[in-house]
Amino acid sequence: MLVIRPPVPRQAVELLTFGHPKTPGESHVPTSNEFLTPVLALVAWTFVMWIWMYATRIPAMKEAGIDPQDAAYPGTWSHRLRPGVRSVADNYNHLHEQPTLFYALMFLAALTGGGDATALKLAWAYVLLRIAHSLVQATFNRVIVRFGIFALGTLVLIAFMVREALRIVG
């Protein structure tokens, strides 16, 4: 029995392959799930830091005799907490700053055809550097080490941004 299937619209192929239909000999093109996995990983890591923050902050507040209502204005009582407790909370806040640029770039790449193997490598490099930054800040908090990791992550993010800008504009 002959089955006739309508051709898949070109737009659907481009959407599913990030604008890069795979041909023999072409480098690996990540699937949308594979490409966006670093986004999920960094979001999950942010929640790990959230748990770590409250697992250290709540006991530290009790130990310091801080009433929860006194925490209505962040920072007004932080001097009464051990530095390690503050560092974890600071890192949780940092995960809501520069990584927002990462999220924007990832979705820009995914939606405009930039989700290739190189972009995926840059994304994973950035995520791993952010996790390393968190671990340094939340444990021994050596500023020069933390800064080096942060600077390297920033350079990866800049490389990703420049690559995307050249792809879109160029």
Buried (B, 14 or more C-beta within 10 A) or exposed (E): EEEEEEEEEEEEBEBEBBBBEEEEEEEEBBEBEEBBBBBEBBEEBBEEBBEBBBEBBEEBBEEBEBEEEEBEEEEEBBEBBEEBBBBBBBBBEBBEEBBEBBEEBBEBBBEEBBBBBEBBBBBBBBBBBBBBBBBBBBEEBEEEBBEBBBEBBBEBBEBBBEBBEEBEEE
